[in-house]
Every structure is written in structure tokens, then in C-alpha cells.
């Protein structure tokens, strides 16, 4: 029953998304205005299909309906409710269900938001693109990634449950949905960008319409990446949070290009510049989400984050090629219309800083992409198996990160068009004081080495600039000084600074020691004592949990251990962490204990300031949320959308840029 009902919803989604796409193309190319308006009604059937397929699979999982192929793959009688719910995105086929659900919700949200736009061709073509993407993913569900295949239940069958790594920490219920909300969310601005290219309305109107959609998608993706790093730190037992794993890189790539777009789009809105660049960034971001999906779900990379080999790889690669070709072709076709009316007047200007920012983000994205896909290309070419690890990524990314921190400090205080040295010295005085203070404090507290001290200094510089902006805005605007794109962006910058400082401190001053201990042994690491008391076992129908009782500093007892899931038989390290704002104490058993009387291998890792990474991630998510709300508008600067009319095009209506560039100052100073 569940298999038939779920597949029925899948086919409903496939048929309605194809019909919405085809009817939309027919109506738009033949100027059938009545049909254009009716195309949006198909979105509700797509939503019903997405919600229905997801709900049916959840019912099948909780009923332990092993006649459904996907339930037989990941279901289990002993899986707790939370992890049973999250099991839907623990394997390939279920992850496609989540993708289609999120996409259907975005499509319906677009209809609700722009429903009053009537027969606007820009919205019509955007809906066609959205339906086309939905049709592809429903086709995956109906064909190579069908989770609703009816199967025979073997006699005495007991389900294996999800991957052991995906059923021992609560973050598994939040990290993947956040990533998907970010990945899929970029489909909306991409659809409007393609619609703008098709209709020739390549001015600034479509940017205004999709700005908040892009910020929301970026915020979801940002928080999803941070939660993934937190999960890796808490679950995988190696004491780290980012290994430059190919699947980790797959999520970072669209984040980098999306971040670059959010900065450069302000230049286009304000000065009408970088049109080709912004369209290229947005199309590249969507393409990279498809590439990341391919890397994660095709089985071409080996990773604890990746799904096993499946049949969707060629489909995803072909879809990536179609999207990339279509995007490049449309941008080339509209090349004449994309010529920018403005130009950079001075290197000491906000637009120049944003452009430099984009170059830096683009360079890092290229470095990460090259290190991720080059081993795959080499193996496909002649069978050579290469491994590009952390030394490559760390050495290449570190100087770029320093430049990013510097630009984070300089760009917000620079005016549009041109800055005077007097203005810059005034606006950068307190950030420079913060940088000097941060470096001195780092040295006084034991900081040594060029890279970590420089990280603290540049972090203080960027943090001082962002804090200056926020305080000035709050002084002039009250609580509204914390909302709006500019002010919310400064909160995001503060979060980035916290993450940068946490990375610098936790990597540079980390202590990692391995001990062989028997009950009663006590060791000292970084001023803390660790006493091994004994080894215990905790068993139930689901798992066997072996854990060591370790007393830290003669006070609390922590329990690093190893968990063996009965259905899988795979031992999984279960770290125990004592978090703190100044440092984390991370304990993990380096190997599975054989008996209570045998020695254990206890690894003790001390990571200074790492908790500030999670605080910084939460602050970035909060800043993204604040950026979605309208801020207080400066006098004399009408929003571009006020000049649009129904067509949403500002090709000839873009106002001349005003000289005021620091919204927190009392007057314009150039």
C-alpha cells in the first residue's frame, strides 16, 4: 500500500511539473496571457506531490513496512523515533525525497509571494525553470532513485537501521535539512536570472525581487555547514571539524560563489555594474549545487558523508552539463544588453573593494574545486589514483583567508566612487586600535607564531570595523540599527571573525596526546589531570556501548567509548567532550577495548577557543535572519523596486549613485 501510494505521489509530481513547464513555454512563446496566469496553479499539485511522498515514506518508516525497498534498506525495529524520522535522508533515495519536498515548498512560496504579478513574463519564465528543475528530481525518484519499489520481505528479516554514524547525535536531525534548504533555495534566484536573460530584462529589477531569497538560501547553507562541522567534531572521533573532504568541499563551493554574489550584487544595484559577473556567479552557484549533489550521491568519492554508489550519477552529470550550457549560452546571447553603464572610478571605493572581494572568493573557489575534482579527472583519464589532502588546501587557503579578513574591514567603511585619505583614516582608526589590541592580547596570553597572531590581528581589524558600523547604526536608529541588509551583514561579519579566531587558536595551539592506561592511572595534559577509573558496558536490543570512566581535574567524570550497533556490527567511536569558552577537552578511545582489565588507549585533545566557532556560526545565522528585514532607508535613495512598475526592469531607470556610502554616519562625506 505504501509503495503504491508513494509512487503515485511521485508520478503526480513528475506529470504536473512537466505539464507546468510545457504549458508555461507554450503560453509565453505564444503570448497566451490567460494561460500564463494559470501555470502557477500547477505549483500546488507539485507541493501536494512533494509533501505526499515525504509523508508516505515517514509512515512506512514508522510502520516498519519492509515491503518498501527504502525501508528495508534503512528501517529497524530498534531505531529511536528521532533517528527513525531522520532516516529518510540517511540514504540516497530518501535524500531525493527531501530535495523534492524542499523544492516544492520553495515553488509554492514563490507563487504566494508573486501571485499578484499576474501575467508578468519574467515570473512566467521563472516558473518554467522551477518546474523544469522539479521535473528532473521527480524523474530521479520515478526512475534510478525510486524509494518506493515494492519488494518481498525475507523470512525473519530484521532491518539494519540507518548508518551508525547517523543515529548517535541529535544534529543529524538538523544538519541535512539546513543544507538542503540552502542548496535548493538557490534555485529561486537562478530561475529569475534565467528568466531575465530570456526576456531581455537584465537590468536591476530581478535582483531586487530575489535578494531576500538569495540571503535566505545563503543563511540556510551557512548554518548547515557550521552544523556539519559541529557534527563532525562531536561524532567522528578524530577531534577535528573540517578535513577538506570532497563532500565537505561540495557544500563549501556554492557557499563561496554565493557569498561573492551577495557582495557584488550591491554594486550592480547601486552603480549598475558587474551584470555579467553577477549572472555568472548566480548560475555558477546553482551549477555547483548540482555538482555537489553529483559528488555526494554518485559514489565517485569515498567519504563518511557520501552515499554509496548509485545509478543517479550519470543523470546528475548530464543535468549539470545542460544547466551550465544553457547558462553560458544565454549570457553570451544577451552580451550586448549586459554592458554596464558604470565603471570603477577609484581603487579606494566600495565597489572596488567588493570587486576585489569577489576575485578573492573566486580564487578560493577555484582552488577548492581543483583540489576536489582533479583526482577524479586523473583517475578517469588514465586510472591514476591521487590524493589531495589538507596540506594543499591549508597552504593555499590560508593567505586568501587573511586577505578576506582585511577586505572585510576595509570594504564597509569605504564610500562609493572615491574615498579621501582623511575619511579612511577617521573610519579605520578604531578598527586599527582593535587589531593592535587583539595582537597584544594574543601575545600576552601565550600566543606565538606569525599565522595565529596575524589571525588575531586581522580578526580584530575586521571585527572592529563591523562593530563600529553596528554601534553607529544602533545609536542613530535604535533597535532598527540591527536589521536590514547592511546591519545584518555586519552581524554576519562578526560571526565570521569569531570563526576565524576559533580556527586560528584551535589549530595553532592544539594539544593532542595518546596514552595507554589501566584503572587508577592519572596523566596531565595542558594543566588538566585525567584519571582513568574503570571500563563499563551498557547493552540493549539496539547496541552495545563500552565506555571508560575518566575523571577530569578530580571533579566530573566523562565517558569516551565505543558503540557497536547489533544490526550493523560496526564499532563507532563515541567521544566525550567537556566544552568551555576558553578551551574544549576532547576524550576518545583510540581503539575498541577488549576486556575491562586490559589497558585502554585514551586520546586527549585540548582545543582552545573552539566553542567560539559554534557561537560564530549561530551569529552568522542570526545576521542572515536580520538581513531579511527591511532596514531604515536613507533619505534620497529610493529602492530600485519603487522605480520598476509591473515590468520589474530598471534598464533605463537606475538612479545615479548618491555620494553617501556609510549609512551609519550623520552625513555624506566623500
PECORHU-V112424 format. One line per field, one symbol per residue. phi: phi as a letter, one per 40 degrees, with the letter a starting at -180 (. if undefined). A space follows every 10 residues. Layout:
phi = ???
//
This chain:
phi = .ccccccccc cccccccccc cccccccccb fccccdccdc cccccccdcc cccccccccc cccfccccdc cccbcacbcc dcccccccbc adcccccccc cccccccccc cccbcccgbd cccccccccc cccccccccc ccbcbccbcc bccccgcbcc gcddcbabac cccbcccccc ccdccccccc cccccccccg cbcccccccb dccccccccc cdcccccccc ddccbcgbgb babfcdcccc ccdccccccd cccccccccc bgbgcccccc cccccccccc ccccccbcgc bcacccccda ccdccccccd cccccccccc ccccdccccc cbaccaccac ccccccdccc cccccccccc cccccccccc cbgcbbbbbd dccccccdcc cccdcccccc ccccccgabc cccccccccc dccccccccc ccccchcbgc cccccccccc cccccccdcc ccccccbgcc cbbhcccccc cddccccccc cccdccccbc bbbbbbbbdg cbbbbfgbbb bccabbbbba ccabbcaccb cbfgbcbbbc abbbcdcbgb cbcbcbbbca ccabbbbacc acccaccccb bbcbbbbcgc cccccccccc cccccccccc cccccgbccd ccccgccgbb dbbccccccc bbccccacbb
//
